[in-house]
Amino acid sequence: MTTRKKKTKRANKKRRRTLAKPRSLKRLRKISTLETPRLLLRPLALADAPQIQILFPHWEIVRYLRNAVPWPYPPDGALHYIRDMALPAIKRGDAWHWTLRLKTEPAQVIGFISLIKGESENRGFWMGLPWQGRGLMSEACDAVTDYWFDVLKFPVLRVPKAIENLPSRRISEKQGMRVVATEVRDYVSGRLPGEVWEITADEWRKRKRSRR
């Protein structure tokens, strides 16, 4: 191969890499609205801050969240989180955030769910008190787990949680996840024993096939 051809081949290869990167980043940054039988999962927006500020700061919701959540929750906590943390993470392609809404009341935010790129913490959620205990979060978790594996193409989903957080543990059990590690973590309610739950893409797809 001549020197000129070698240079042309290297240039074309570099060009293909350069073109591929923006497409990949665009795919990771774009968030779709998701649907379940009862829910709409809409991409998080700054306009959601007032409703989240009302729904979120309750002890029953925050006690098993990571102690990165300020408590008592400040009056501008939701605005600060969405504007300065959540939306920039979406733009970087590091996180995907949705608000949860009933299809029958699409203007009302009832909860929140996130996917996060990382080694040991890939999903988090909370549900407003009036809507807890109806199985709605299980629907939302199934939808975003599909998104994690089928759209974002990650090979494994890991979710840490406090052992005392029984409703969250039941969701992981229902999804076919398994405990792969135990640890002590700092939560809003203090330092507590916790677990890391995991499911792989192959396990998730096999579970879905078996339920059809």
C-alpha positions in Angstrom: 0.0 0.0 0.0 1.4 3.4 -0.9 2.1 6.1 1.6 -0.7 8.3 0.1 -3.2 5.4 0.4 -2.2 4.8 4.0 -2.7 8.4 4.9 -6.1 8.5 3.2 -7.2 5.3 5.0 -6.1 6.8 8.4 -7.9 10.0 7.6 -11.1 8.2 6.7 -10.9 6.1 9.9 -10.4 9.2 12.0 -13.3 10.9 10.3 -15.6 7.9 11.0 -14.7 8.0 14.7 -15.3 11.8 14.8 -18.7 11.4 13.2 -19.8 8.5 15.4 -19.2 10.3 18.6 -21.8 13.0 18.3 -24.4 10.4 17.2 -23.7 8.4 20.3 -23.8 11.4 22.6 -27.0 12.5 21.0 -28.6 9.1 21.6 -27.6 9.2 25.2 -28.8 12.7 25.9 -32.2 12.4 24.2 -34.9 11.2 26.6 -38.2 9.8 25.4 -41.5 10.0 27.1 -42.4 6.5 28.4 -45.8 4.9 29.1 -47.1 2.1 31.3 -50.7 0.9 31.6 -51.4 3.7 34.1 -48.5 6.1 33.9 -46.8 8.7 31.7 -43.1 9.1 32.4 -42.1 12.6 31.1 -38.6 13.9 30.8 -37.8 16.2 33.7 -38.1 19.9 33.1 -37.3 23.0 35.1 -41.1 23.8 35.1 -41.6 20.7 37.3 -39.8 22.3 40.3 -42.8 23.9 42.0 -44.7 20.6 42.1 -41.7 18.6 43.3 -41.0 21.2 46.0 -44.4 20.4 47.4 -44.4 16.6 47.0 -40.9 15.6 47.9 -39.9 17.0 51.3 -41.6 14.5 53.6 -39.7 12.2 56.0 -41.5 9.1 54.8 -40.0 9.8 51.3 -36.5 11.0 52.1 -35.4 8.9 55.0 -33.9 6.1 52.9 -32.4 8.3 50.3 -28.7 9.1 50.2 -27.6 11.8 52.7 -26.7 14.0 49.7 -30.3 15.1 50.0 -30.3 18.2 52.3 -32.6 17.9 55.3 -34.5 19.9 56.4 -35.2 20.5 52.7 -34.6 24.1 51.7 -37.3 26.2 50.1 -35.4 26.3 46.7 -34.3 22.6 47.0 -36.2 21.3 44.0 -35.2 24.3 41.8 -31.5 23.9 42.7 -31.5 20.1 42.1 -33.2 20.3 38.7 -31.4 23.4 37.4 -27.9 22.8 38.8 -27.6 19.0 39.0 -30.2 17.0 37.2 -30.4 18.9 33.9 -26.6 19.3 33.5 -26.3 15.5 34.1 -28.8 14.8 31.4 -26.9 17.2 29.0 -23.6 15.3 29.8 -25.3 11.9 29.1 -24.7 10.8 32.7 -28.4 10.5 33.8 -31.9 10.2 32.6 -34.7 11.7 34.8 -38.5 11.5 34.5 -41.5 12.7 36.4 -44.4 10.3 36.9 -47.9 11.2 36.1 -51.2 9.3 36.0 -52.6 9.1 32.4 -55.9 10.3 33.9 -54.2 13.4 35.4 -51.2 14.2 33.2 -50.7 17.7 34.6 -50.1 16.4 38.1 -46.6 15.2 39.1 -46.9 12.2 41.4 -43.4 11.0 41.6 -39.9 10.8 40.1 -37.5 8.2 38.7 -34.0 8.3 37.5 -31.4 6.2 35.7 -27.7 7.0 36.5 -24.6 6.0 34.7 -22.2 4.4 37.2 -20.7 1.3 38.6 -23.0 0.5 41.6 -26.0 2.9 41.5 -28.0 3.0 38.4 -31.6 3.8 39.4 -33.4 5.9 42.0 -37.0 6.9 42.6 -39.6 8.3 45.0 -43.4 8.5 45.0 -45.6 11.1 46.5 -47.4 10.0 49.6 -51.0 10.0 48.2 -50.0 7.6 45.5 -48.0 5.1 47.4 -49.1 1.5 47.8 -50.8 1.1 44.4 -48.1 -0.7 42.5 -47.4 2.4 40.4 -43.7 2.5 41.0 -43.3 -1.1 39.9 -44.8 -0.1 36.5 -42.3 2.8 36.3 -39.4 0.7 37.3 -40.2 -1.9 34.6 -40.4 0.9 32.0 -37.1 2.5 32.8 -35.4 -0.9 33.2 -36.5 -1.7 29.6 -35.0 1.7 28.6 -31.7 1.0 30.4 -31.2 -2.2 28.6 -33.0 -1.8 25.2 -32.3 1.9 24.4 -29.2 2.8 26.4 -27.7 -0.7 25.9 -26.1 -1.1 29.3 -25.2 -4.7 30.3 -26.1 -4.6 33.9 -28.4 -2.6 36.3 -27.3 -2.2 40.0 -29.5 -0.6 42.7 -28.3 0.1 46.3 -30.9 0.4 49.0 -31.3 0.3 52.8 -32.3 -3.1 54.1 -35.0 -1.4 56.1 -36.6 0.0 53.0 -39.0 -2.9 52.5 -41.2 -1.4 49.7 -38.1 -0.7 47.5 -36.7 -4.2 48.2 -40.0 -5.8 47.2 -39.8 -4.0 43.8 -36.3 -5.4 43.2 -37.5 -8.9 44.2 -40.5 -8.6 41.8 -38.1 -7.6 39.0 -36.0 -10.7 39.5 -33.0 -8.8 40.8 -30.6 -10.4 43.3 -28.4 -9.1 46.1 -24.7 -9.1 45.1 -23.2 -7.0 47.9 -23.9 -5.7 51.4 -22.6 -2.4 52.7 -23.2 0.3 55.3 -24.3 3.6 53.7 -25.2 7.1 54.9 -28.8 7.9 54.4 -30.9 11.0 55.4 -32.0 9.0 58.4 -28.5 8.0 59.4 -25.9 5.3 58.8 -27.7 2.0 58.0 -26.9 -1.4 56.6 -27.7 -1.7 52.9 -27.6 -4.0 49.9 -26.7 -3.7 46.2 -29.2 -5.5 44.0 -28.4 -6.5 40.4 -29.8 -7.8 37.2 -28.1 -8.3 33.8 -29.6 -7.5 30.4 -29.7 -11.2 29.6 -31.5 -12.0 32.8 -34.0 -9.2 32.3 -34.9 -10.3 28.8 -35.2 -13.9 29.8 -37.5 -12.9 32.6 -39.7 -10.9 30.2 -39.9 -13.8 27.7 -40.9 -16.2 30.4 -43.8 -14.0 31.5 -45.3 -13.7 28.0 
